[in-house]
Amino acid sequence: MSWMVTLLATDGRRYAYRVHAPAGALLGDVFWSAFHCHDEGPHPRASDSFDLAEIRHIPAGREHLTIHQH
């Protein structure tokens, strides 16, 4: 199962990450997976505020979607 997590960074951009986690995963765990992936990359610091993140489930069969930075 996949989740889309969008994080707000200090440069004002939103960075989207696909997180693979079970259907029953806690949203906080999904958020932290995306946050740590972002934090280890070359991008500006992301907000660690759970409330500023957008977390969406990607329905089965749609996991092939490509995620673009915007």
Secondary structure, 3 states (H helix, E strand, C coil): CEEEEEEEECCCCEEEEEEECCCCCCHHHHHHHHHHHHHCCCCCCECCCHHHCEEEEECCCCCCCCCCCC
